[in-house]
């Protein structure tokens, strides 16, 4: 799967490509470290770890991520929410407040 998200700009790579972070998407919101809202406006998402926006080109991304099949192989467990007001960190995590600082352009 190749898709790009910008939020932080994120670029999803295929399983055989290297990535900065591996993520697992859960349907159980209570398991997730971060609840993510997909924004259509990339500027609304800038420097917001919980807002992700799709972009088309890898060079536009702040970092690359890849889906993994189990949460045990993931660096981050996320849950996609339909409400931007519900999005945000739900657990303490080593990447909390790091994603937007390290990769913000």
C-alpha positions, 0 to 999 in steps of 0.5 A: 500500500502506498499512500501519503499523509501529511500532518505532520506529513506522513508517507505510507510505504509498501512493506518492502520499503524502509520507514521511519515508524511502523503503525498499527491501526486498531478498531478498538479505540481503547487500545490506541495510543493516538486517535487520528482525524484525517483532515483534507486541509494540509495547513490545518494539520500542520504541527498537529500530531493528531491531524493527518492529511493525505498528500501525493508525493513522498518528498512532501512528507515529514516522515514515512510510516508503514502499516503492520499486521500486529500491534506488537510490531508497531511503534505506534497504535492508532485509531481513526476517529470521525471527529477532530475534537476527539483526536489526540493522544490517549496514552503516554507514549515515547513519540508524544510531542516529538513527531511535530517537533522533529519533522516540522518544516 
